[in-house]
Amino acid sequence: MGGRDDVQEQLGTDLGDWNAGKSGAGQHGLVTAMACALFGIGCDIFMGSVDVRHQALNVTRTELLGARVVEVRSGSQTLKDAINEAMRNWIATSTTTH
C-alpha cells in the first residue's frame, strides 16, 4: 500500500488536519487515509467521478483504511471539481474540520 516514507512525507503535509478533508485522486488520498488511520482521525477524500473510476483500486484501499471517499459528480467530475467541493465542505464545516 505505502511505506513508512510515504506516511512520514504526508504527515508533514497533513499533521494539522485533525479531521482531514482532502481532494485528489490516487496516491495522495491513499496516503492521507493511511496517516489518518494511524492516528485514529476521521478522513474524507474528495474525488471526481472520473478519477474514482480510474483509481478504483486506490479507492478500495482508501475505504479499507476507514476513510470516506466522496465522489464528486458536478462539472467535469475531475480533480478541479473535487477541490471545489472539498473547499465548499470545509467552509460549511469549519468548526469541526481543519
C-alpha positions, 0 to 999 in steps of 0.5 A: 500500500505505502511505506513508512516514507510515504506516511512520514512525507504526508504527515508533514503535509497533513499533521494539522488536519485533525479531521482531514478533508482532502481532494485528489485522486490516487496516491495522495488520498491513499496516503492521507487515509493511511496517516489518518488511520494511524492516528485514529482521525476521521478522513474524507477524500474528495474525488471526481467521478472520473478519477474514482473510476480510474483509481478504483483500486486506490479507492478500495484501499482508501475505504479499507483504511476507514476513510470516506471517499466522496465522489464528486459528480458536478462539472467535469467530475475531475480533480478541479471539481473535487477541490471545489467541493472539498473547499465548499465542505470545509467552509460549511464545516469549519468548526469541526474540520481543519 
